[in-house]
Amino acid sequence: MRDRLAAFLGAAQGGLIEYGYVDAVRLTGHSCPTVAGAYLLTSRVLRALYPDELPARGEIAVDFRAALESGVSGVTAAVVGLLTGAAGSGGFKGLAGRFARRELLHFGTDLPGQIRFTRLDNGQSLNASLQLEEVPADPRLPGLLQTVLAGDAEPATIELFAGLWQDRVRRILLEHFTDPDLVSLA
């Protein structure tokens, strides 16, 4: 990513900042299909919006169809905000009218897809939707989850649950990163 604010403040040489999945995990504090899906979806959208140049972090508005409080919207928005720089009302207000990220992230918007990303420089936008059901969970996971949540699971059961959980994350990111059925863009 190229971040003009990071360049201006000397936080990154030339404003170049590289984000990986581990950064999304650090931000959210966990690794799950939602975090992986948000990372994958945002990466795909940024490649499509900026086919011949580095994406401009902090210069992208993001609208969600769902409300912030709905389902996994908050976690998804955290990852999307990390990668795009878009923030809600608590975001950076800018310096002398430049570099503002506040109010670039909105929820409860009437959209044809789940999320719309809009470049602020040229108004180009893409609607994106994620179909995580295309990478199904192991059928044992629901039962294992209930057992682990009940608090009386054996260490081997906890290990099996965590391994199967992270296997789905791995499959999303490594086996399906370019899968056209996982992310739709319009």
Buried (B, 14 or more C-beta within 10 A) or exposed (E): BBBBBBBEEEEBEEBEBEBEBEBBBEBBEEBBBBBBBBBBBBBBBBEBBBEEEBBBBBBBBBBBBBEEEEEBBBBBBBBBBBBBBBBBEEBBEEEEEEBBBBBBBBBBEEBEBBBBBBBBEEEEBBBBBBEBEEBEBBEEBEEBBEBBEEEEBEEEBEEBBEEBBBEBBBBBBEEBBEBEEBBBBE
